[in-house]
Amino acid sequence: LHNDRLEFVEGSKFLAQDRLQTLLPFKDNPTKMLVGTFGSGLYTYNGRSFKPFPTDVDDYLKKNVLYKGVVLPDGNFGFCTLSGGFVIISPQGQHIQTLSTENILPSNTISEAFVDRQNQLWLAADNAIIQIEIASPIKQVRNKNNTLRGMLDAVRHNGTLYFATYDGANYLDNSSGEFKQVDGFPQGNLQSFALLPFDDQLLLASQAGVFHIEGKRAEVIVQNPGGLKYAVTFLHRSKKNPNRVYVGLINGLASILWDNKTGKWINEDRFNGITDFVVFIREDKQGRYWINTGNSLLRVQIDDERTLITETFGEEHNLPTNSVPFIYNWGEEVVFVSKQGVKTFDETTEKFTEHPILGEMPVGIRQLTPKSLVEDAAGNLWLDFGLSKAILKQENGERVLDLRPLRRIRDIGPSLVYPDENNVTWFATADRLFHYDGRVSIDYEQSYTALIRSVSLAEDSVIFGGSQTRDLETVRSISFSNNALRFDYAAASFIESQTNTFSTYLEGLDKDWSGWSKEGYRAYTNLQPGSYAFHVRAKNSYDHPS
């Protein structure tokens, strides 16, 4: 279109032999266009000439018939097909992903695609309208063949990501992108609870004993001879003697020692005095060990003769009755997570008090993991205490607790949290794994509106159907005989829209705004003669108001 006149595009005659299905700009170069045809493939147009654009999916698009296309928020291209679902490629033509009936789509016939202002992808299938959070920083990782079961700890060691699982340990194969099981474990109960990097070694706490993982294989350090004799639950490297590792057991405490001269581990056996299930072991800056067992919270000092000096803490120290807190290290500080909230220990009063920074974090304590409180390389603190998940960030010299980025997975239950490299953080429950990419930005305060969708009389006659012009006149004056009204409303915020909440106010009747509710309507009966104005407001899944 030039000077309000359509002009022929030089070099485009070949397109007359086919159907032009889509014309999309490259995000990083808007003057360059991607041309999609019905049957002859993809081309680029630079304003002067057309060139074939070879991709990894050429044959797939021809076989399944390219129908429409869209530019996705990250600059990738998405293509609707008539029989192959929705195909995503990079601006370089590399295949990124295919959405189909084999994974998430109810149909492979997709005729239209649209990206809204919240970066939600909408697809029109032959049997449904589909909404996809295509630009979400949180993605669930497919657990193929139920490979990952009972994930309780995670560590990246020598470039490989490992998980402690019900089956010993699993690792992420960097070449295939799939999780595989570490070999070398004995037969029997291999449930594993914790991983511990020890210089160039990676140690694993398992029901079968203590193991050293080297690449794809595990080697035994101390094997459980049977039953509960050496079933390991936790590992802690001593700060006082970094060659020593304290070993939490299902029924006690032991230690192993690394001998630098021989390059071997020495089994130092059990300590006398602790016979309960050792859950976690944390060391404070005074060199004392805080141990939570199934029955009590202990503070232990260990002398050179391996004698334990043990103190027990409970209700008299301001801890909740019949509940043992979980314990974590945050720098040199020991943090205690109880059903009464997050606490710190006051050395002067010998009592536990609300933590000055983390005390406001909601706690829904059941069974937390070794990594429910973890600090990343940037100094952010990642928290998961059951009821919610949050990031404690450093902003303008102040600590700010932010629950918004992780609201999408707040209901998956307590999970292990592992901040990985490249601003990626993993969240894992017993059988589900999620990947949070901090490089994907979300505008949590994006504006949106609450909308009145209809007004109905008591007998279900709709007198206002959402139009802001014609229908609006019909509800300005209503006969007194129709003094029962129903207002239906919605919010134009579609990220986890089922969590949107609403508050209403009928001016002329209500004294104040109602409480917040997920209900999408409000009904009134026996309204007296008078003038009224109905108001509605919303809060979306990020608690941002309309």
C-alpha positions in Angstrom: 0.0 0.0 0.0 1.6 3.2 -1.2 -0.1 6.6 -1.2 -3.4 4.8 -0.6 -2.8 2.6 -3.7 -2.1 -1.1 -3.8 1.1 -1.8 -5.7 2.6 -5.0 -7.0 5.5 -6.4 -4.9 8.4 -7.1 -7.2 9.4 -10.8 -7.3 6.2 -12.1 -5.8 4.7 -13.6 -9.0 5.7 -17.1 -7.8 3.2 -16.7 -4.9 0.4 -16.6 -7.4 0.8 -20.4 -7.8 0.2 -20.9 -4.1 -1.8 -19.5 -1.2 -0.1 -16.9 1.0 -1.0 -18.0 4.5 1.0 -15.7 6.8 3.3 -12.7 6.8 5.3 -12.1 10.0 7.9 -9.5 11.0 11.2 -10.6 12.6 11.2 -9.2 16.1 14.8 -8.0 15.9 14.5 -6.7 12.3 10.9 -5.5 11.6 11.8 -4.6 8.0 12.5 -8.3 7.3 9.4 -10.5 6.9 8.7 -14.2 7.1 6.4 -15.4 4.4 4.4 -18.7 4.9 2.7 -20.4 2.0 0.1 -23.2 1.9 2.2 -25.7 0.2 5.6 -24.5 -0.9 7.2 -23.6 2.4 8.7 -20.5 4.0 10.5 -17.5 2.5 12.0 -14.3 3.8 11.4 -10.9 2.2 13.8 -8.0 2.9 11.9 -5.3 1.0 13.6 -6.1 -2.3 13.6 -9.9 -2.9 12.3 -13.2 -1.6 14.5 -16.1 -0.6 13.6 -19.6 0.6 13.9 -20.0 4.3 15.0 -23.6 5.1 14.0 -24.8 8.6 14.0 -28.0 10.6 10.2 -28.4 10.1 9.9 -27.9 6.3 8.6 -31.4 5.7 6.4 -31.3 8.7 4.7 -28.1 7.7 4.1 -29.3 4.1 2.8 -32.7 5.3 0.4 -31.1 8.0 -0.4 -27.9 6.0 0.7 -24.6 7.4 -2.5 -22.4 7.9 -1.6 -19.4 10.0 1.3 -17.9 12.0 2.1 -15.6 14.9 5.2 -13.9 16.4 5.6 -15.1 20.0 6.7 -12.9 22.8 10.3 -14.2 22.8 10.7 -13.6 19.0 10.1 -17.2 18.0 7.5 -18.0 15.3 4.5 -20.2 15.9 2.6 -21.9 13.1 -0.9 -23.3 13.1 -1.3 -26.5 11.0 -4.4 -28.4 9.9 -3.3 -31.8 11.1 -0.1 -31.4 13.1 -0.9 -29.0 15.9 1.1 -25.9 16.7 4.8 -25.7 15.7 7.3 -23.3 17.2 10.6 -22.4 15.5 13.4 -19.9 16.3 14.2 -16.9 14.0 17.0 -19.1 12.6 14.6 -21.8 11.6 15.5 -24.3 14.4 12.7 -26.5 15.8 11.8 -25.5 19.4 8.7 -27.4 20.2 5.5 -28.9 18.7 2.3 -28.7 20.7 -0.1 -31.5 19.7 -2.4 -34.2 21.0 0.7 -36.1 22.1 1.3 -33.5 24.8 -1.2 -30.8 25.7 -3.6 -30.0 22.8 -7.1 -31.6 22.5 -6.9 -31.5 18.7 -4.2 -31.2 15.9 -6.4 -29.0 13.8 -5.4 -25.4 14.7 -6.8 -22.6 12.5 -5.9 -19.4 14.3 -3.4 -18.1 16.9 -3.3 -14.8 18.9 -1.0 -13.4 21.5 -2.7 -11.0 24.0 -1.2 -8.1 25.9 -0.4 -10.4 28.8 1.6 -12.6 26.4 -0.9 -15.4 26.6 -1.2 -17.6 23.5 -4.7 -18.3 22.3 -5.3 -21.1 19.8 -8.5 -21.9 17.9 -8.9 -25.6 17.4 -11.7 -27.4 15.6 -13.1 -28.5 19.0 -11.9 -25.9 21.5 -10.4 -22.5 22.3 -7.1 -23.0 24.0 -5.1 -20.7 26.3 -1.4 -21.3 26.8 1.0 -19.5 29.1 3.6 -19.5 26.4 5.7 -16.8 28.0 5.6 -18.0 31.6 8.9 -18.1 33.5 7.6 -21.4 35.1 7.4 -24.6 33.1 6.7 -28.1 34.3 9.3 -30.6 33.2 7.9 -33.8 31.7 8.8 -36.8 33.9 9.1 -39.4 31.1 8.4 -43.0 32.2 8.2 -41.8 35.8 12.0 -41.6 36.0 12.0 -39.1 38.8 10.3 -40.4 42.0 10.5 -38.9 45.4 12.9 -36.0 44.8 14.2 -34.6 48.1 17.5 -32.9 47.2 19.3 -31.5 44.2 22.9 -30.4 43.4 24.8 -29.4 40.3 28.2 -31.0 40.5 31.0 -30.8 37.8 28.5 -29.5 35.3 25.8 -32.1 35.9 22.5 -31.7 37.7 21.7 -34.6 40.2 18.6 -35.4 42.2 18.3 -37.6 45.3 15.3 -39.8 44.6 13.5 -43.0 45.8 15.7 -44.9 43.4 19.1 -43.6 44.6 20.0 -40.7 42.4 19.2 -39.4 38.9 21.1 -37.0 36.7 20.1 -34.7 33.8 21.9 -36.0 30.6 23.2 -32.8 29.0 23.2 -34.4 25.5 19.7 -35.8 25.4 18.0 -33.5 27.9 16.5 -36.5 29.7 16.8 -37.6 33.3 18.6 -40.9 33.8 19.4 -43.1 36.8 22.8 -43.3 38.3 24.2 -46.9 38.1 26.2 -48.8 40.7 23.8 -49.1 43.6 23.2 -52.4 45.3 19.8 -54.1 45.3 17.3 -53.2 48.0 15.8 -50.0 49.4 17.6 -47.1 47.7 15.5 -44.2 49.0 17.8 -41.2 49.2 17.5 -38.0 51.2 20.4 -35.7 50.6 23.4 -34.8 48.4 26.6 -33.2 49.7 29.4 -31.8 47.5 32.7 -32.5 49.0 35.4 -30.8 47.0 35.6 -32.9 43.8 33.3 -35.6 45.2 29.6 -35.8 45.5 28.2 -37.7 48.4 24.7 -39.3 48.7 22.7 -40.1 51.8 20.7 -43.2 51.1 18.9 -46.0 53.0 21.5 -48.2 51.5 24.4 -46.2 53.1 26.7 -43.4 52.1 27.8 -43.3 48.4 30.2 -41.3 46.3 28.8 -40.4 42.8 31.3 -40.1 40.0 29.6 -39.1 36.8 27.0 -41.7 36.0 28.0 -44.2 38.6 27.8 -44.6 42.4 30.5 -46.2 44.6 29.8 -47.2 48.2 31.7 -45.5 51.1 29.8 -47.1 54.0 27.2 -49.7 53.1 24.2 -50.5 55.2 24.7 -54.1 56.3 20.9 -54.5 56.5 17.7 -53.2 58.0 18.1 -49.9 59.8 21.7 -50.5 60.9 23.2 -47.7 58.7 20.2 -46.2 56.9 21.4 -42.6 56.1 19.1 -39.6 56.2 21.4 -36.5 56.1 25.0 -35.4 55.6 26.8 -32.4 57.0 30.4 -31.3 56.4 32.0 -29.9 59.6 33.3 -26.4 59.5 35.5 -27.0 62.4 37.1 -30.0 60.7 36.3 -29.9 57.0 37.6 -33.4 56.4 34.8 -34.8 58.6 31.2 -35.4 57.5 28.5 -36.0 60.1 26.1 -38.7 59.1 22.4 -38.5 60.2 20.9 -42.0 60.5 17.3 -43.2 60.9 18.3 -44.2 64.5 21.3 -42.1 65.4 24.4 -40.1 64.4 27.7 -41.2 62.9 30.6 -39.7 61.1 33.1 -40.4 58.3 36.5 -38.8 57.8 38.4 -38.1 54.6 42.1 -39.1 54.9 44.2 -36.8 52.6 47.2 -39.1 52.8 45.4 -42.3 51.5 42.7 -40.6 49.5 40.1 -42.8 51.2 37.2 -42.4 53.6 37.4 -43.7 57.2 34.2 -44.9 58.9 34.3 -43.4 62.4 31.1 -45.3 63.3 28.3 -44.1 65.6 28.1 -41.7 68.4 26.5 -42.7 71.7 23.6 -40.7 73.0 21.4 -40.2 70.0 19.1 -43.0 68.9 16.2 -41.1 67.1 15.7 -40.3 63.4 18.0 -37.5 62.5 16.3 -35.2 60.0 18.7 -32.2 59.6 22.1 -31.2 61.0 23.1 -27.5 61.0 26.1 -25.8 62.4 26.1 -22.4 64.1 29.0 -19.9 64.2 30.0 -21.2 67.7 30.7 -24.6 66.2 27.6 -26.2 67.9 25.3 -28.6 66.0 21.6 -28.1 65.9 19.9 -31.5 65.2 16.1 -32.0 64.7 15.0 -35.5 65.3 11.6 -37.1 65.0 11.0 -36.2 68.6 13.1 -33.3 69.7 15.3 -30.3 68.8 18.9 -30.8 70.1 21.9 -28.6 70.4 25.0 -30.7 70.5 28.7 -30.0 71.2 31.2 -32.7 70.3 34.6 -32.8 72.0 37.8 -34.4 70.8 36.9 -37.7 72.5 33.7 -38.0 70.4 31.6 -37.3 73.5 28.3 -35.5 72.9 27.1 -32.7 75.2 23.5 -32.5 74.4 20.8 -29.9 75.2 17.1 -30.3 74.4 14.8 -27.4 73.5 11.0 -27.4 73.7 7.9 -25.5 74.9 9.8 -23.8 77.7 12.0 -22.1 75.1 9.0 -20.7 73.2 8.6 -23.6 70.7 5.2 -25.0 69.9 4.0 -28.1 71.8 4.5 -31.4 70.1 6.2 -30.0 67.1 9.9 -30.0 66.2 11.0 -27.1 63.9 13.0 -27.7 60.7 16.4 -26.0 60.7 18.4 -24.2 58.0 21.6 -22.2 57.7 21.4 -18.7 56.2 25.0 -17.6 56.1 26.3 -18.0 59.7 22.8 -17.9 61.1 20.6 -20.9 62.0 16.9 -20.4 61.1 14.1 -22.4 62.7 10.9 -23.1 60.8 8.0 -24.1 63.1 4.3 -24.3 62.8 4.2 -21.0 64.7 6.3 -19.3 62.0 10.0 -18.7 61.3 12.1 -18.1 64.4 15.6 -17.2 65.5 17.3 -18.2 68.7 18.1 -15.5 71.3 21.4 -16.5 73.0 20.7 -14.0 75.9 17.3 -15.3 76.9 17.8 -18.8 75.6 14.4 -18.5 73.9 13.1 -18.6 70.3 11.6 -15.4 68.9 10.1 -14.3 65.6 12.6 -13.9 62.9 13.0 -10.1 62.2 13.1 -10.6 58.4 11.4 -14.0 57.7 8.7 -13.9 60.4 6.1 -12.7 58.0 6.5 -15.7 55.6 3.5 -18.0 55.7 4.2 -21.4 57.1 2.2 -24.6 56.4 4.6 -27.1 58.0 4.3 -30.8 57.1 7.5 -32.3 55.8 10.0 -29.7 54.5 13.1 -30.7 52.4 16.8 -30.1 53.0 16.5 -27.3 50.6 13.3 -25.4 51.6 15.5 -22.3 52.4 18.4 -21.7 50.0 20.5 -18.7 49.1 21.6 -18.2 45.5 24.8 -16.8 44.1 23.2 -13.3 43.8 22.3 -13.2 47.5 18.5 -13.9 47.0 16.9 -16.2 49.5 14.5 -18.8 48.0 11.8 -20.0 50.5 9.2 -22.8 50.4 7.5 -23.4 53.7 4.5 -25.3 52.5 1.8 -22.7 52.2 3.6 -20.5 49.8 6.8 -19.9 48.0 8.8 -16.6 47.9 12.0 -14.9 47.0 13.7 -12.6 49.5 15.4 -10.0 47.3 17.9 -7.2 47.9 16.3 -4.0 46.5 17.7 -0.5 47.1 19.5 -1.7 50.2 16.5 -3.4 51.7 15.2 -6.9 51.9 11.9 -7.4 50.1 9.8 -10.5 50.3 8.2 -11.2 46.9 5.6 -14.0 46.6 4.4 -13.0 43.1 6.9 -14.8 40.8 6.1 -18.2 42.4 2.3 -17.9 42.9 1.7 -20.1 39.9 3.1 -23.1 41.8 2.1 -22.1 45.3 -0.3 -25.1 45.7 2.0 -27.9 44.6 2.9 -28.6 48.3 6.3 -28.4 50.0 9.1 -28.8 47.5 12.9 -28.8 47.4 14.2 -25.5 46.0 17.5 -25.5 44.0 18.9 -22.2 42.5 20.9 -23.4 39.5 23.2 -21.6 37.1 22.0 -19.1 34.4 19.3 -17.6 36.7 17.3 -20.9 36.7 15.7 -22.4 39.8 14.3 -25.9 40.2 11.2 -26.8 42.3 10.5 -30.5 42.9 7.9 -32.4 44.8 7.8 -36.2 45.2 6.7 -36.7 41.6 6.7 -33.3 39.8 9.5 -31.0 38.6 9.2 -27.3 37.7 11.7 -25.0 36.1 11.7 -21.3 36.9 13.6 -19.0 34.5 14.4 -15.7 36.1 15.5 -14.3 32.7 11.8 -14.2 31.6 10.3 -10.9 32.8 6.7 -10.5 33.8 4.9 -7.2 34.4 3.1 -8.1 37.7 1.4 -4.7 37.7 0.0 -4.6 34.2 -3.3 -2.8 34.1 -6.5 -4.6 33.3 -10.2 -3.9 33.8 -13.1 -5.5 35.7 -16.1 -5.8 33.4 -19.8 -6.2 34.0 -20.8 -8.9 31.6 -24.6 -8.9 32.1 -27.5 -7.7 34.2 -30.5 -10.0 34.6 -33.9 -9.7 36.1 -35.1 -12.3 38.7 -36.8 -14.4 35.9 -33.5 -14.6 34.1 -34.3 -12.0 31.5 -31.0 -10.4 30.4 -31.5 -6.6 30.2 -27.8 -5.8 29.7 -25.4 -8.0 27.7 -22.2 -6.2 28.1 -22.4 -3.5 25.4 -21.3 -0.1 26.5 -23.7 1.7 24.1 -27.0 0.3 23.0 -27.7 -2.1 25.9 -26.7 0.4 28.5 -29.8 2.5 27.9 -32.1 -0.4 28.8 -30.9 -0.5 32.5 -31.0 3.2 33.3 -34.6 2.9 34.4 -36.3 -0.4 35.7 -39.8 -0.9 36.8 -40.2 -1.5 40.6 -41.9 -4.8 39.9 -38.4 -6.0 38.7 -36.7 -5.2 42.0 -34.6 -8.4 42.0 -31.4 -8.1 40.0 -28.3 -10.2 39.2 -25.0 -8.7 38.1 -22.4 -11.0 36.4 -18.9 -9.8 36.0 -15.3 -10.9 35.0 -11.8 -9.6 34.9 -9.7 -9.2 31.7 -6.7 -10.9 33.4 -6.2 -14.4 32.1 -3.2 -15.7 33.9 -4.6 -18.4 36.2 -7.9 -16.6 35.9 -9.7 -19.1 38.1 -8.0 -17.4 41.1 -9.3 -13.9 40.2 -11.3 -12.4 43.1 -13.9 -9.7 43.1 -15.3 -7.1 45.5 -18.6 -5.3 44.8 -20.5 -2.2 46.0 -24.1 -1.2 45.2 -24.2 2.5 45.7 -27.5 3.4 47.2 -27.7 0.2 49.3 -24.3 -1.1 50.5 -22.4 0.9 53.1 -19.0 -0.3 51.9 -17.3 -2.7 49.5 -17.9 -6.4 50.0 -15.2 -8.8 51.0 -13.1 -10.5 48.2 -14.6 -13.6 46.6 -14.1 -15.8 43.6 -17.8 -15.7 42.9 -18.5 -14.1 39.5 -21.9 -12.6 40.2 -23.9 -10.7 42.9 -27.6 -10.9 43.3 -30.0 -8.5 45.0 -33.6 -8.9 46.0 -36.4 -6.6 47.3 -34.7 -3.5 46.2 -36.6 -0.4 47.3 -37.4 2.5 44.9 -34.4 4.7 44.3 -31.3 5.3 42.4 -28.5 2.7 42.4 -25.0 2.4 40.8 -23.3 -1.0 40.8 -19.5 -1.1 41.1 -17.1 -4.1 40.8 -13.3 -4.3 41.2 -11.0 -7.3 40.9 -7.7 -8.7 42.0 -5.8 -11.1 39.7 -3.5 -14.0 40.5 -0.7 -11.6 41.4 -3.0 -9.8 43.8 -2.8 -6.7 41.6 -6.1 -4.7 41.6 -8.0 -3.6 38.5 
